Amino acid sequence: MANKCKVPCQQFQTCQDIAKGVCCVPVPREDVAYVTCTYRNTCIEKPDFLATIDLDPCSPCYGQIIPPECVFWTCDKGYLNVPRQLPCGDVLIANVGDPAGNSKGGFVVLDGQNFELKGNWEKDCESPAGGYQFWFQPCLDVLISTSGFALNVVGRGFCPDDLKKGVFGRNIYVWNLSCRRVIQCIDLGEDSLPLSVKFLHNRNAAEGYVSCALSGVIYRFYKCQRDCWEVEEVIRIPDKEVKNWIMPRMPAFIVDIVISPDDRFLYVSNWWHGDVRQYELTRGCKPRLVGQVFVGGSIVRCGPVAVCRDEELKCQPEPLVVKCRRVYGGPSRLQLSRDGKRLYVTTSFYSAWDRQFYPDMVREGAVMVLIDVDTERGGLTVNKDFLVDFGKEPCGPCLANAIHFPCGDATTEVFS
């Protein structure tokens, strides 16, 4: 592939120069966050909505929800997931399943001006077997997507008997961005369940990371000289031997990963164990763990699960309490401020699994917490002055998931 961009390529607004403070353009602090919320599996018959959160510390409404707006998507495909804006201005949305809930990938594309449905994005109905999330590098003319799971099965909850039955994905797909075709399929192992994928923010970087939820492994993917892509394992979070849980071993269930705008740190949410991790990324070396905090999880002290053997911890972590509110659930979706100093975390993953693993969260509602980041030496600290309580919604407790900022964030392509 030629080095010259095949599609228009502009600089990412949260580039390394901005993060280091050497750019003449100031980086505005995020003052509003949009959070997707759902009432599914909560016994409350209300539609999903988009919550608007006040993030201005000087505002009297700091950390509070503004009245919601209902969000409806109409599409021939069954389960739409992650939206991102293409360089041309249109909106690309990943698909998880067909209308019957069978595992099916591919994308739909919306007009960037009026949001009208343009149809399927991939050529000749070239949909892979599964889909969940994606990321692209316009200058490399490449898009990489993950494979997810079969919703008609996992919608009933997680069952160990479903392992080794093809319910959970195992592949990532490399697409030619301009041709809209799959050019390579990379197998990450049976029931690895690759979910979150991120390129480095450097627009010329031919590498990134993909997390596998059920195997607890994070791979680095990179482009080889022979114009194909390969992966290498760089992080493996060990299982924990437990009692009173659905299985005798509890894997690290990695829901989300985020890379800081300066490409220096990788953040990881571990929904079952309950920790958020910060890894330092060094070129040519494996990521180094430099920060860790617990935001709920299944192994908290005095909970129903007892840890029998743990390769990492000497004792079970304490439950997290912020502003007199016990945090139920575990760290799920992440969002990082553009200066890399504030990491926002929600606690709901998927309503059917929320109800199974964290019934207290379904009853009390999800939350969004803020983690302060040490961007010099590394380190994470839960901010005890910030909590968004989705248990106090007018229609009753709801479940909060994805977070985005209108001014741009570390998980959204923002072009100048």
WOCOR-V459631 format. One record per backbone hydrogen bond with DSSP energy under -0.5 kcal/mol. NH is the residue of the N-H (numbers start at 0). CO is the residue of the C=O. Records with the same first field share a line. If there is no record, write none. Layout:
BEGIN
NH=CO  CO
END
This chain:
BEGIN
5=137
6=137
12=413
14=11  12
18=14
19=15
20=17
21=16
22=16
25=23
27=25
32=52
33=403
34=32  50
35=401
36=48
37=398
41=38
43=38
44=42
45=43
48=36
49=68
50=34  48
51=65
52=32  50
53=63
54=30  52
55=30
56=54
58=55
61=58
62=53
63=60
65=51
68=49
70=47
74=72
77=96
78=96
80=93
81=131
82=80
83=91
85=89
88=85
90=109
91=83  89
92=107
93=81
94=105
95=78
97=101
100=97
103=95
104=127
107=92
108=118
109=90
110=115
114=110
117=108
118=108
120=106
122=179
124=121
125=122
126=124
130=95  146
131=145
134=143
136=141
139=136
140=136  137
141=136
142=174
143=134
144=172
145=132
146=170  193
147=193
149=166
150=148
151=100
152=149
153=149
154=150
155=152
156=153
161=158
162=159
164=161
166=161
168=147
171=185
172=144
173=183
174=142  172
175=180
176=140  174
179=175
180=175
182=173
183=173
185=171
186=184
187=169  185
190=167
191=188
192=168
194=210
197=208
199=206
204=201
206=204
207=220
208=197
209=218
210=195
211=216
212=192  210
213=191
214=191
215=211
216=211
217=234
218=209
219=231
220=207  218
221=229
222=205
223=227
226=223
229=221
231=219
233=217
234=217
236=215
237=235
239=249
240=308
241=247
242=305
249=239
250=248
251=236
252=250
253=212  251
254=252  268
255=268
257=266
259=264
262=259
265=278
266=257
267=276
268=255
269=267  274
270=252  268
273=269
275=292
276=267
277=290
278=265
279=287
280=263
281=279
284=281
287=279
289=277
290=277
292=275
294=273
296=328
297=271
298=272
300=316
302=299
305=242
307=240  305
308=240
321=324
324=321
325=323
326=319
327=325
329=346
331=345
334=343
336=341
339=336
342=370
343=334  341
344=368
345=332
346=366
347=399
352=349
353=349
354=350
355=351
356=352
357=353
360=357
361=357
362=358
363=359
364=360
365=397
367=387
368=344
369=385
370=342
371=369  380
372=340
373=378
374=372
377=373
380=371
382=369
383=381
385=382
387=367
388=386
389=365  387
391=388
392=389
395=392
397=389
398=37
400=35
403=33
407=404
409=335
411=408
413=411
414=412
415=10
END
